[in-house]
Amino acid sequence: MVAGAWIGLAVKTDGAAFASGAITDALIRAKAEAVAGIKYEEGWILMAAATTKLFIDIFISIWAFLLAYVWCAYVECAPGEKVSIK
């Protein structure tokens, strides 16, 4: 699951992060079964990658909105303009 979280952090686009998570999930499960005979449940690494990626997207969008508001309200105001919060 740690590998999936790192993939979610490192890969920029959503589709590529999900695909990388699925490939890593398959490779790690196959190696664990072949070497140690351990059979892990499918999808946990993919789920960790997808969840991490989606939370990062939400985090970035919240900060982008806040920074855009601050920029429009305080930095790029034309003289006499004021943004009001209702």
mmCIF file as gemmi writes it, N, C-alpha and C atoms, coordinates in Angstrom:
data_model
loop_
_atom_site.group_PDB
_atom_site.id
_atom_site.type_symbol
_atom_site.label_atom_id
_atom_site.label_alt_id
_atom_site.label_comp_id
_atom_site.label_asym_id
_atom_site.label_entity_id
_atom_site.label_seq_id
_atom_site.pdbx_PDB_ins_code
_atom_site.Cartn_x
_atom_site.Cartn_y
_atom_site.Cartn_z
_atom_site.occupancy
_atom_site.B_iso_or_equiv
_atom_site.pdbx_formal_charge
_atom_site.auth_seq_id
_atom_site.auth_asym_id
_atom_site.pdbx_PDB_model_num
ATOM 1 N N . MET Axp A 1 ? 0.818 -1.191 0 1 0 ? 1 A 1
ATOM 2 C CA . MET Axp A 1 ? 0 0 0 1 0 ? 1 A 1
ATOM 3 C C . MET Axp A 1 ? 0.863 1.258 0 1 0 ? 1 A 1
ATOM 4 N N . VAL Axp A 2 ? 2.027 1.174 0.606 1 0 ? 2 A 1
ATOM 5 C CA . VAL Axp A 2 ? 2.937 2.33 0.601 1 0 ? 2 A 1
ATOM 6 C C . VAL Axp A 2 ? 3.386 2.624 -0.827 1 0 ? 2 A 1
ATOM 7 N N . ALA Axp A 3 ? 3.658 1.589 -1.6 1 0 ? 3 A 1
ATOM 8 C CA . ALA Axp A 3 ? 4.048 1.781 -2.999 1 0 ? 3 A 1
ATOM 9 C C . ALA Axp A 3 ? 2.936 2.474 -3.777 1 0 ? 3 A 1
ATOM 10 N N . GLY Axp A 4 ? 1.699 2.102 -3.523 1 0 ? 4 A 1
ATOM 11 C CA . GLY Axp A 4 ? 0.572 2.753 -4.186 1 0 ? 4 A 1
ATOM 12 C C . GLY Axp A 4 ? 0.443 4.217 -3.808 1 0 ? 4 A 1
ATOM 13 N N . ALA Axp A 5 ? 0.657 4.524 -2.53 1 0 ? 5 A 1
ATOM 14 C CA . ALA Axp A 5 ? 0.589 5.916 -2.094 1 0 ? 5 A 1
ATOM 15 C C . ALA Axp A 5 ? 1.698 6.742 -2.74 1 0 ? 5 A 1
ATOM 16 N N . TRP Axp A 6 ? 2.892 6.187 -2.838 1 0 ? 6 A 1
ATOM 17 C CA . TRP Axp A 6 ? 3.988 6.902 -3.484 1 0 ? 6 A 1
ATOM 18 C C . TRP Axp A 6 ? 3.695 7.122 -4.958 1 0 ? 6 A 1
ATOM 19 N N . ILE Axp A 7 ? 3.086 6.152 -5.599 1 0 ? 7 A 1
ATOM 20 C CA . ILE Axp A 7 ? 2.729 6.324 -7.016 1 0 ? 7 A 1
ATOM 21 C C . ILE Axp A 7 ? 1.691 7.426 -7.158 1 0 ? 7 A 1
ATOM 22 N N . GLY Axp A 8 ? 0.707 7.456 -6.259 1 0 ? 8 A 1
ATOM 23 C CA . GLY Axp A 8 ? -0.291 8.514 -6.291 1 0 ? 8 A 1
ATOM 24 C C . GLY Axp A 8 ? 0.316 9.891 -6.101 1 0 ? 8 A 1
ATOM 25 N N . LEU Axp A 9 ? 1.393 9.975 -5.316 1 0 ? 9 A 1
ATOM 26 C CA . LEU Axp A 9 ? 2.066 11.249 -5.105 1 0 ? 9 A 1
ATOM 27 C C . LEU Axp A 9 ? 2.948 11.642 -6.286 1 0 ? 9 A 1
ATOM 28 N N . ALA Axp A 10 ? 3.563 10.677 -6.922 1 0 ? 10 A 1
ATOM 29 C CA . ALA Axp A 10 ? 4.604 10.965 -7.909 1 0 ? 10 A 1
ATOM 30 C C . ALA Axp A 10 ? 4.089 11.162 -9.332 1 0 ? 10 A 1
ATOM 31 N N . VAL Axp A 11 ? 3.052 10.463 -9.72 1 0 ? 11 A 1
ATOM 32 C CA . VAL Axp A 11 ? 2.578 10.518 -11.1 1 0 ? 11 A 1
ATOM 33 C C . VAL Axp A 11 ? 1.604 11.684 -11.246 1 0 ? 11 A 1
ATOM 34 N N . LYS Axp A 12 ? 1.782 12.492 -12.27 1 0 ? 12 A 1
ATOM 35 C CA . LYS Axp A 12 ? 1.048 13.754 -12.408 1 0 ? 12 A 1
ATOM 36 C C . LYS Axp A 12 ? -0.411 13.59 -12.838 1 0 ? 12 A 1
ATOM 37 N N . THR Axp A 13 ? -0.697 12.763 -13.817 1 0 ? 13 A 1
ATOM 38 C CA . THR Axp A 13 ? -2.06 12.672 -14.337 1 0 ? 13 A 1
ATOM 39 C C . THR Axp A 13 ? -2.817 11.535 -13.671 1 0 ? 13 A 1
ATOM 40 N N . ASP Axp A 14 ? -4.131 11.684 -13.594 1 0 ? 14 A 1
ATOM 41 C CA . ASP Axp A 14 ? -4.957 10.704 -12.892 1 0 ? 14 A 1
ATOM 42 C C . ASP Axp A 14 ? -4.92 9.331 -13.556 1 0 ? 14 A 1
ATOM 43 N N . GLY Axp A 15 ? -5.11 9.297 -14.854 1 0 ? 15 A 1
ATOM 44 C CA . GLY Axp A 15 ? -5.132 8.017 -15.562 1 0 ? 15 A 1
ATOM 45 C C . GLY Axp A 15 ? -3.819 7.268 -15.438 1 0 ? 15 A 1
ATOM 46 N N . ALA Axp A 16 ? -2.724 7.99 -15.559 1 0 ? 16 A 1
ATOM 47 C CA . ALA Axp A 16 ? -1.41 7.352 -15.435 1 0 ? 16 A 1
ATOM 48 C C . ALA Axp A 16 ? -1.174 6.863 -14.009 1 0 ? 16 A 1
ATOM 49 N N . ALA Axp A 17 ? -1.655 7.596 -13.011 1 0 ? 17 A 1
ATOM 50 C CA . ALA Axp A 17 ? -1.501 7.158 -11.619 1 0 ? 17 A 1
ATOM 51 C C . ALA Axp A 17 ? -2.307 5.886 -11.363 1 0 ? 17 A 1
ATOM 52 N N . PHE Axp A 18 ? -3.519 5.824 -11.903 1 0 ? 18 A 1
ATOM 53 C CA . PHE Axp A 18 ? -4.339 4.625 -11.719 1 0 ? 18 A 1
ATOM 54 C C . PHE Axp A 18 ? -3.732 3.433 -12.444 1 0 ? 18 A 1
ATOM 55 N N . ALA Axp A 19 ? -3.25 3.657 -13.662 1 0 ? 19 A 1
ATOM 56 C CA . ALA Axp A 19 ? -2.622 2.568 -14.413 1 0 ? 19 A 1
ATOM 57 C C . ALA Axp A 19 ? -1.355 2.086 -13.718 1 0 ? 19 A 1
ATOM 58 N N . SER Axp A 20 ? -0.549 3.012 -13.222 1 0 ? 20 A 1
ATOM 59 C CA . SER Axp A 20 ? 0.673 2.634 -12.503 1 0 ? 20 A 1
ATOM 60 C C . SER Axp A 20 ? 0.34 1.871 -11.234 1 0 ? 20 A 1
ATOM 61 N N . GLY Axp A 21 ? -0.718 2.29 -10.542 1 0 ? 21 A 1
ATOM 62 C CA . GLY Axp A 21 ? -1.151 1.574 -9.343 1 0 ? 21 A 1
ATOM 63 C C . GLY Axp A 21 ? -1.6 0.16 -9.656 1 0 ? 21 A 1
ATOM 64 N N . ALA Axp A 22 ? -2.308 -0.023 -10.761 1 0 ? 22 A 1
ATOM 65 C CA . ALA Axp A 22 ? -2.764 -1.361 -11.155 1 0 ? 22 A 1
ATOM 66 C C . ALA Axp A 22 ? -1.593 -2.254 -11.548 1 0 ? 22 A 1
ATOM 67 N N . ILE Axp A 23 ? -0.638 -1.692 -12.275 1 0 ? 23 A 1
ATOM 68 C CA . ILE Axp A 23 ? 0.54 -2.48 -12.677 1 0 ? 23 A 1
ATOM 69 C C . ILE Axp A 23 ? 1.371 -2.858 -11.458 1 0 ? 23 A 1
ATOM 70 N N . THR Axp A 24 ? 1.589 -1.903 -10.556 1 0 ? 24 A 1
ATOM 71 C CA . THR Axp A 24 ? 2.357 -2.189 -9.341 1 0 ? 24 A 1
ATOM 72 C C . THR Axp A 24 ? 1.645 -3.215 -8.481 1 0 ? 24 A 1
ATOM 73 N N . ASP Axp A 25 ? 0.328 -3.121 -8.4 1 0 ? 25 A 1
ATOM 74 C CA . ASP Axp A 25 ? -0.459 -4.097 -7.644 1 0 ? 25 A 1
ATOM 75 C C . ASP Axp A 25 ? -0.245 -5.505 -8.187 1 0 ? 25 A 1
ATOM 76 N N . ALA Axp A 26 ? -0.32 -5.636 -9.503 1 0 ? 26 A 1
ATOM 77 C CA . ALA Axp A 26 ? -0.143 -6.954 -10.12 1 0 ? 26 A 1
ATOM 78 C C . ALA Axp A 26 ? 1.275 -7.486 -9.927 1 0 ? 26 A 1
ATOM 79 N N . LEU Axp A 27 ? 2.276 -6.617 -10.096 1 0 ? 27 A 1
ATOM 80 C CA . LEU Axp A 27 ? 3.666 -7.067 -9.968 1 0 ? 27 A 1
ATOM 81 C C . LEU Axp A 27 ? 4.015 -7.478 -8.534 1 0 ? 27 A 1
ATOM 82 N N . ILE Axp A 28 ? 3.598 -6.681 -7.562 1 0 ? 28 A 1
ATOM 83 C CA . ILE Axp A 28 ? 3.923 -7.004 -6.167 1 0 ? 28 A 1
ATOM 84 C C . ILE Axp A 28 ? 3.195 -8.259 -5.719 1 0 ? 28 A 1
ATOM 85 N N . ARG Axp A 29 ? 1.921 -8.408 -6.1 1 0 ? 29 A 1
ATOM 86 C CA . ARG Axp A 29 ? 1.193 -9.62 -5.723 1 0 ? 29 A 1
ATOM 87 C C . ARG Axp A 29 ? 1.802 -10.858 -6.367 1 0 ? 29 A 1
ATOM 88 N N . ALA Axp A 30 ? 2.207 -10.747 -7.634 1 0 ? 30 A 1
ATOM 89 C CA . ALA Axp A 30 ? 2.804 -11.893 -8.326 1 0 ? 30 A 1
ATOM 90 C C . ALA Axp A 30 ? 4.131 -12.289 -7.686 1 0 ? 30 A 1
ATOM 91 N N . LYS Axp A 31 ? 4.958 -11.309 -7.331 1 0 ? 31 A 1
ATOM 92 C CA . LYS Axp A 31 ? 6.241 -11.631 -6.714 1 0 ? 31 A 1
ATOM 93 C C . LYS Axp A 31 ? 6.054 -12.226 -5.322 1 0 ? 31 A 1
ATOM 94 N N . ALA Axp A 32 ? 5.13 -11.684 -4.539 1 0 ? 32 A 1
ATOM 95 C CA . ALA Axp A 32 ? 4.889 -12.222 -3.196 1 0 ? 32 A 1
ATOM 96 C C . ALA Axp A 32 ? 4.39 -13.653 -3.252 1 0 ? 32 A 1
ATOM 97 N N . GLU Axp A 33 ? 3.564 -13.944 -4.233 1 0 ? 33 A 1
ATOM 98 C CA . GLU Axp A 33 ? 3.051 -15.317 -4.361 1 0 ? 33 A 1
ATOM 99 C C . GLU Axp A 33 ? 4.131 -16.265 -4.867 1 0 ? 33 A 1
ATOM 100 N N . ALA Axp A 34 ? 4.953 -15.815 -5.817 1 0 ? 34 A 1
ATOM 101 C CA . ALA Axp A 34 ? 5.986 -16.685 -6.387 1 0 ? 34 A 1
ATOM 102 C C . ALA Axp A 34 ? 7.124 -16.94 -5.404 1 0 ? 34 A 1
ATOM 103 N N . VAL Axp A 35 ? 7.539 -15.94 -4.663 1 0 ? 35 A 1
ATOM 104 C CA . VAL Axp A 35 ? 8.697 -16.069 -3.788 1 0 ? 35 A 1
ATOM 105 C C . VAL Axp A 35 ? 8.32 -16.655 -2.438 1 0 ? 35 A 1
ATOM 106 N N . ALA Axp A 36 ? 7.279 -16.102 -1.816 1 0 ? 36 A 1
ATOM 107 C CA . ALA Axp A 36 ? 6.951 -16.499 -0.445 1 0 ? 36 A 1
ATOM 108 C C . ALA Axp A 36 ? 5.673 -17.316 -0.337 1 0 ? 36 A 1
ATOM 109 N N . GLY Axp A 37 ? 4.949 -17.447 -1.414 1 0 ? 37 A 1
ATOM 110 C CA . GLY Axp A 37 ? 3.7 -18.195 -1.369 1 0 ? 37 A 1
ATOM 111 C C . GLY Axp A 37 ? 2.558 -17.43 -0.717 1 0 ? 37 A 1
ATOM 112 N N . ILE Axp A 38 ? 2.723 -16.137 -0.546 1 0 ? 38 A 1
ATOM 113 C CA . ILE Axp A 38 ? 1.693 -15.3 0.072 1 0 ? 38 A 1
ATOM 114 C C . ILE Axp A 38 ? 0.759 -14.816 -1.019 1 0 ? 38 A 1
ATOM 115 N N . LYS Axp A 39 ? -0.537 -14.957 -0.791 1 0 ? 39 A 1
ATOM 116 C CA . LYS Axp A 39 ? -1.521 -14.514 -1.775 1 0 ? 39 A 1
ATOM 117 C C . LYS Axp A 39 ? -2.289 -13.321 -1.207 1 0 ? 39 A 1
ATOM 118 N N . TYR Axp A 40 ? -1.914 -12.118 -1.661 1 0 ? 40 A 1
ATOM 119 C CA . TYR Axp A 40 ? -2.566 -10.898 -1.225 1 0 ? 40 A 1
ATOM 120 C C . TYR Axp A 40 ? -3.846 -10.676 -2.018 1 0 ? 40 A 1
ATOM 121 N N . GLU Axp A 41 ? -4.783 -9.947 -1.419 1 0 ? 41 A 1
ATOM 122 C CA . GLU Axp A 41 ? -6.021 -9.616 -2.102 1 0 ? 41 A 1
ATOM 123 C C . GLU Axp A 41 ? -5.752 -8.554 -3.167 1 0 ? 41 A 1
ATOM 124 N N . GLU Axp A 42 ? -6.433 -8.662 -4.265 1 0 ? 42 A 1
ATOM 125 C CA . GLU Axp A 42 ? -6.215 -7.758 -5.393 1 0 ? 42 A 1
ATOM 126 C C . GLU Axp A 42 ? -6.839 -6.391 -5.133 1 0 ? 42 A 1
ATOM 127 N N . GLY Axp A 43 ? -6.156 -5.331 -5.546 1 0 ? 43 A 1
ATOM 128 C CA . GLY Axp A 43 ? -6.722 -4.001 -5.567 1 0 ? 43 A 1
ATOM 129 C C . GLY Axp A 43 ? -6.3 -3.046 -4.46 1 0 ? 43 A 1
ATOM 130 N N . TRP Axp A 44 ? -5.591 -3.51 -3.453 1 0 ? 44 A 1
ATOM 131 C CA . TRP Axp A 44 ? -5.236 -2.636 -2.345 1 0 ? 44 A 1
ATOM 132 C C . TRP Axp A 44 ? -4.228 -1.563 -2.752 1 0 ? 44 A 1
ATOM 133 N N . ILE Axp A 45 ? -3.261 -1.923 -3.537 1 0 ? 45 A 1
ATOM 134 C CA . ILE Axp A 45 ? -2.257 -0.946 -3.97 1 0 ? 45 A 1
ATOM 135 C C . ILE Axp A 45 ? -2.886 0.05 -4.95 1 0 ? 45 A 1
ATOM 136 N N . LEU Axp A 46 ? -3.729 -0.436 -5.832 1 0 ? 46 A 1
ATOM 137 C CA . LEU Axp A 46 ? -4.449 0.448 -6.749 1 0 ? 46 A 1
ATOM 138 C C . LEU Axp A 46 ? -5.332 1.418 -5.967 1 0 ? 46 A 1
ATOM 139 N N . MET Axp A 47 ? -6.01 0.933 -4.942 1 0 ? 47 A 1
ATOM 140 C CA . MET Axp A 47 ? -6.865 1.789 -4.133 1 0 ? 47 A 1
ATOM 141 C C . MET Axp A 47 ? -6.047 2.866 -3.416 1 0 ? 47 A 1
ATOM 142 N N . ALA Axp A 48 ? -4.882 2.514 -2.907 1 0 ? 48 A 1
ATOM 143 C CA . ALA Axp A 48 ? -4.031 3.494 -2.229 1 0 ? 48 A 1
ATOM 144 C C . ALA Axp A 48 ? -3.55 4.558 -3.214 1 0 ? 48 A 1
ATOM 145 N N . ALA Axp A 49 ? -3.177 4.163 -4.417 1 0 ? 49 A 1
ATOM 146 C CA . ALA Axp A 49 ? -2.73 5.122 -5.427 1 0 ? 49 A 1
ATOM 147 C C . ALA Axp A 49 ? -3.869 6.057 -5.836 1 0 ? 49 A 1
ATOM 148 N N . ALA Axp A 50 ? -5.047 5.504 -6.063 1 0 ? 50 A 1
ATOM 149 C CA . ALA Axp A 50 ? -6.187 6.31 -6.484 1 0 ? 50 A 1
ATOM 150 C C . ALA Axp A 50 ? -6.63 7.27 -5.389 1 0 ? 50 A 1
ATOM 151 N N . THR Axp A 51 ? -6.691 6.8 -4.16 1 0 ? 51 A 1
ATOM 152 C CA . THR Axp A 51 ? -7.114 7.647 -3.052 1 0 ? 51 A 1
ATOM 153 C C . THR Axp A 51 ? -6.129 8.79 -2.835 1 0 ? 51 A 1
ATOM 154 N N . THR Axp A 52 ? -4.847 8.486 -2.852 1 0 ? 52 A 1
ATOM 155 C CA . THR Axp A 52 ? -3.833 9.526 -2.673 1 0 ? 52 A 1
ATOM 156 C C . THR Axp A 52 ? -3.927 10.56 -3.787 1 0 ? 52 A 1
ATOM 157 N N . LYS Axp A 53 ? -4.062 10.108 -5.015 1 0 ? 53 A 1
ATOM 158 C CA . LYS Axp A 53 ? -4.133 11.023 -6.158 1 0 ? 53 A 1
ATOM 159 C C . LYS Axp A 53 ? -5.363 11.916 -6.08 1 0 ? 53 A 1
ATOM 160 N N . LEU Axp A 54 ? -6.498 11.356 -5.715 1 0 ? 54 A 1
ATOM 161 C CA . LEU Axp A 54 ? -7.717 12.154 -5.642 1 0 ? 54 A 1
ATOM 162 C C . LEU Axp A 54 ? -7.662 13.171 -4.506 1 0 ? 54 A 1
ATOM 163 N N . PHE Axp A 55 ? -7.086 12.796 -3.364 1 0 ? 55 A 1
ATOM 164 C CA . PHE Axp A 55 ? -6.948 13.757 -2.272 1 0 ? 55 A 1
ATOM 165 C C . PHE Axp A 55 ? -5.999 14.89 -2.644 1 0 ? 55 A 1
ATOM 166 N N . ILE Axp A 56 ? -4.938 14.578 -3.379 1 0 ? 56 A 1
ATOM 167 C CA . ILE Axp A 56 ? -4.029 15.63 -3.831 1 0 ? 56 A 1
ATOM 168 C C . ILE Axp A 56 ? -4.751 16.57 -4.782 1 0 ? 56 A 1
ATOM 169 N N . ASP Axp A 57 ? -5.566 16.039 -5.69 1 0 ? 57 A 1
ATOM 170 C CA . ASP Axp A 57 ? -6.317 16.879 -6.62 1 0 ? 57 A 1
ATOM 171 C C . ASP Axp A 57 ? -7.275 17.809 -5.872 1 0 ? 57 A 1
ATOM 172 N N . ILE Axp A 58 ? -7.944 17.295 -4.86 1 0 ? 58 A 1
ATOM 173 C CA . ILE Axp A 58 ? -8.859 18.119 -4.067 1 0 ? 58 A 1
ATOM 174 C C . ILE Axp A 58 ? -8.081 19.203 -3.326 1 0 ? 58 A 1
ATOM 175 N N . PHE Axp A 59 ? -6.961 18.837 -2.729 1 0 ? 59 A 1
ATOM 176 C CA . PHE Axp A 59 ? -6.129 19.79 -1.997 1 0 ? 59 A 1
ATOM 177 C C . PHE Axp A 59 ? -5.65 20.918 -2.905 1 0 ? 59 A 1
ATOM 178 N N . ILE Axp A 60 ? -5.174 20.565 -4.089 1 0 ? 60 A 1
ATOM 179 C CA . ILE Axp A 60 ? -4.69 21.571 -5.036 1 0 ? 60 A 1
ATOM 180 C C . ILE Axp A 60 ? -5.825 22.483 -5.491 1 0 ? 60 A 1
ATOM 181 N N . SER Axp A 61 ? -6.998 21.93 -5.737 1 0 ? 61 A 1
ATOM 182 C CA . SER Axp A 61 ? -8.101 22.768 -6.217 1 0 ? 61 A 1
ATOM 183 C C . SER Axp A 61 ? -8.582 23.739 -5.146 1 0 ? 61 A 1
ATOM 184 N N . ILE Axp A 62 ? -8.579 23.332 -3.88 1 0 ? 62 A 1
ATOM 185 C CA . ILE Axp A 62 ? -8.967 24.249 -2.806 1 0 ? 62 A 1
ATOM 186 C C . ILE Axp A 62 ? -7.972 25.405 -2.721 1 0 ? 62 A 1
ATOM 187 N N . TRP Axp A 63 ? -6.677 25.108 -2.743 1 0 ? 63 A 1
ATOM 188 C CA . TRP Axp A 63 ? -5.666 26.168 -2.679 1 0 ? 63 A 1
ATOM 189 C C . TRP Axp A 63 ? -5.71 27.052 -3.917 1 0 ? 63 A 1
ATOM 190 N N . ALA Axp A 64 ? -5.97 26.488 -5.079 1 0 ? 64 A 1
ATOM 191 C CA . ALA Axp A 64 ? -6.059 27.306 -6.296 1 0 ? 64 A 1
ATOM 192 C C . ALA Axp A 64 ? -7.223 28.282 -6.193 1 0 ? 64 A 1
ATOM 193 N N . PHE Axp A 65 ? -8.348 27.822 -5.675 1 0 ? 65 A 1
ATOM 194 C CA . PHE Axp A 65 ? -9.495 28.72 -5.503 1 0 ? 65 A 1
ATOM 195 C C . PHE Axp A 65 ? -9.176 29.838 -4.518 1 0 ? 65 A 1
ATOM 196 N N . LEU Axp A 66 ? -8.586 29.492 -3.381 1 0 ? 66 A 1
ATOM 197 C CA . LEU Axp A 66 ? -8.257 30.504 -2.373 1 0 ? 66 A 1
ATOM 198 C C . LEU Axp A 66 ? -7.248 31.528 -2.9 1 0 ? 66 A 1
ATOM 199 N N . LEU Axp A 67 ? -6.228 31.05 -3.571 1 0 ? 67 A 1
ATOM 200 C CA . LEU Axp A 67 ? -5.234 31.97 -4.123 1 0 ? 67 A 1
ATOM 201 C C . LEU Axp A 67 ? -5.822 32.85 -5.219 1 0 ? 67 A 1
ATOM 202 N N . ALA Axp A 68 ? -6.716 32.292 -6.038 1 0 ? 68 A 1
ATOM 203 C CA . ALA Axp A 68 ? -7.371 33.096 -7.068 1 0 ? 68 A 1
ATOM 204 C C . ALA Axp A 68 ? -8.242 34.172 -6.44 1 0 ? 68 A 1
ATOM 205 N N . TYR Axp A 69 ? -8.936 33.837 -5.365 1 0 ? 69 A 1
ATOM 206 C CA . TYR Axp A 69 ? -9.759 34.84 -4.677 1 0 ? 69 A 1
ATOM 207 C C . TYR Axp A 69 ? -8.887 35.956 -4.101 1 0 ? 69 A 1
ATOM 208 N N . VAL Axp A 70 ? -7.822 35.574 -3.416 1 0 ? 70 A 1
ATOM 209 C CA . VAL Axp A 70 ? -6.928 36.581 -2.832 1 0 ? 70 A 1
ATOM 210 C C . VAL Axp A 70 ? -6.342 37.461 -3.924 1 0 ? 70 A 1
ATOM 211 N N . TRP Axp A 71 ? -5.936 36.879 -5.016 1 0 ? 71 A 1
ATOM 212 C CA . TRP Axp A 71 ? -5.345 37.652 -6.113 1 0 ? 71 A 1
ATOM 213 C C . TRP Axp A 71 ? -6.371 38.637 -6.678 1 0 ? 71 A 1
ATOM 214 N N . CYS Axp A 72 ? -7.573 38.153 -6.937 1 0 ? 72 A 1
ATOM 215 C CA . CYS Axp A 72 ? -8.597 39.022 -7.523 1 0 ? 72 A 1
ATOM 216 C C . CYS Axp A 72 ? -9.1 40.074 -6.535 1 0 ? 72 A 1
ATOM 217 N N . ALA Axp A 73 ? -9.139 39.739 -5.262 1 0 ? 73 A 1
ATOM 218 C CA . ALA Axp A 73 ? -9.691 40.661 -4.27 1 0 ? 73 A 1
ATOM 219 C C . ALA Axp A 73 ? -8.678 41.695 -3.795 1 0 ? 73 A 1
ATOM 220 N N . TYR Axp A 74 ? -7.41 41.331 -3.71 1 0 ? 74 A 1
ATOM 221 C CA . TYR Axp A 74 ? -6.444 42.224 -3.083 1 0 ? 74 A 1
ATOM 222 C C . TYR Axp A 74 ? -5.28 42.645 -3.972 1 0 ? 74 A 1
ATOM 223 N N . VAL Axp A 75 ? -4.883 41.847 -4.915 1 0 ? 75 A 1
ATOM 224 C CA . VAL Axp A 75 ? -3.687 42.144 -5.696 1 0 ? 75 A 1
ATOM 225 C C . VAL Axp A 75 ? -4.03 42.863 -6.987 1 0 ? 75 A 1
ATOM 226 N N . GLU Axp A 76 ? -4.964 42.355 -7.766 1 0 ? 76 A 1
ATOM 227 C CA . GLU Axp A 76 ? -5.299 42.908 -9.073 1 0 ? 76 A 1
ATOM 228 C C . GLU Axp A 76 ? -6.579 43.729 -9.043 1 0 ? 76 A 1
ATOM 229 N N . CYS Axp A 77 ? -6.828 44.446 -7.987 1 0 ? 77 A 1
ATOM 230 C CA . CYS Axp A 77 ? -8.02 45.292 -7.909 1 0 ? 77 A 1
ATOM 231 C C . CYS Axp A 77 ? -7.79 46.579 -8.683 1 0 ? 77 A 1
ATOM 232 N N . ALA Axp A 78 ? -8.763 46.976 -9.46 1 0 ? 78 A 1
ATOM 233 C CA . ALA Axp A 78 ? -8.712 48.283 -10.094 1 0 ? 78 A 1
ATOM 234 C C . ALA Axp A 78 ? -9.059 49.334 -9.048 1 0 ? 78 A 1
ATOM 235 N N . PRO Axp A 79 ? -8.579 50.543 -9.206 1 0 ? 79 A 1
ATOM 236 C CA . PRO Axp A 79 ? -8.883 51.578 -8.213 1 0 ? 79 A 1
ATOM 237 C C . PRO Axp A 79 ? -10.387 51.753 -8.031 1 0 ? 79 A 1
ATOM 238 N N . GLY Axp A 80 ? -10.834 51.744 -6.791 1 0 ? 80 A 1
ATOM 239 C CA . GLY Axp A 80 ? -12.242 51.914 -6.464 1 0 ? 80 A 1
ATOM 240 C C . GLY Axp A 80 ? -13.029 50.609 -6.419 1 0 ? 80 A 1
ATOM 241 N N . GLU Axp A 81 ? -12.445 49.507 -6.853 1 0 ? 81 A 1
ATOM 242 C CA . GLU Axp A 81 ? -13.128 48.217 -6.81 1 0 ? 81 A 1
ATOM 243 C C . GLU Axp A 81 ? -12.903 47.54 -5.483 1 0 ? 81 A 1
ATOM 244 N N . LYS Axp A 82 ? -13.91 46.826 -5.031 1 0 ? 82 A 1
ATOM 245 C CA . LYS Axp A 82 ? -13.772 46.059 -3.808 1 0 ? 82 A 1
ATOM 246 C C . LYS Axp A 82 ? -14.628 44.809 -3.935 1 0 ? 82 A 1
ATOM 247 N N . VAL Axp A 83 ? -14.095 43.685 -3.534 1 0 ? 83 A 1
ATOM 248 C CA . VAL Axp A 83 ? -14.84 42.436 -3.566 1 0 ? 83 A 1
ATOM 249 C C . VAL Axp A 83 ? -15.528 42.276 -2.222 1 0 ? 83 A 1
ATOM 250 N N . SER Axp A 84 ? -16.811 41.991 -2.256 1 0 ? 84 A 1
ATOM 251 C CA . SER Axp A 84 ? -17.547 41.797 -1.01 1 0 ? 84 A 1
ATOM 252 C C . SER Axp A 84 ? -17.972 40.338 -0.897 1 0 ? 84 A 1
ATOM 253 N N . ILE Axp A 85 ? -17.904 39.818 0.303 1 0 ? 85 A 1
ATOM 254 C CA . ILE Axp A 85 ? -18.347 38.452 0.566 1 0 ? 85 A 1
ATOM 255 C C . ILE Axp A 85 ? -19.757 38.522 1.122 1 0 ? 85 A 1
ATOM 256 N N . LYS Axp A 86 ? -20.655 37.817 0.488 1 0 ? 86 A 1
ATOM 257 C CA . LYS Axp A 86 ? -22.051 37.843 0.942 1 0 ? 86 A 1
ATOM 258 C C . LYS Axp A 86 ? -22.406 36.545 1.589 1 0 ? 86 A 1
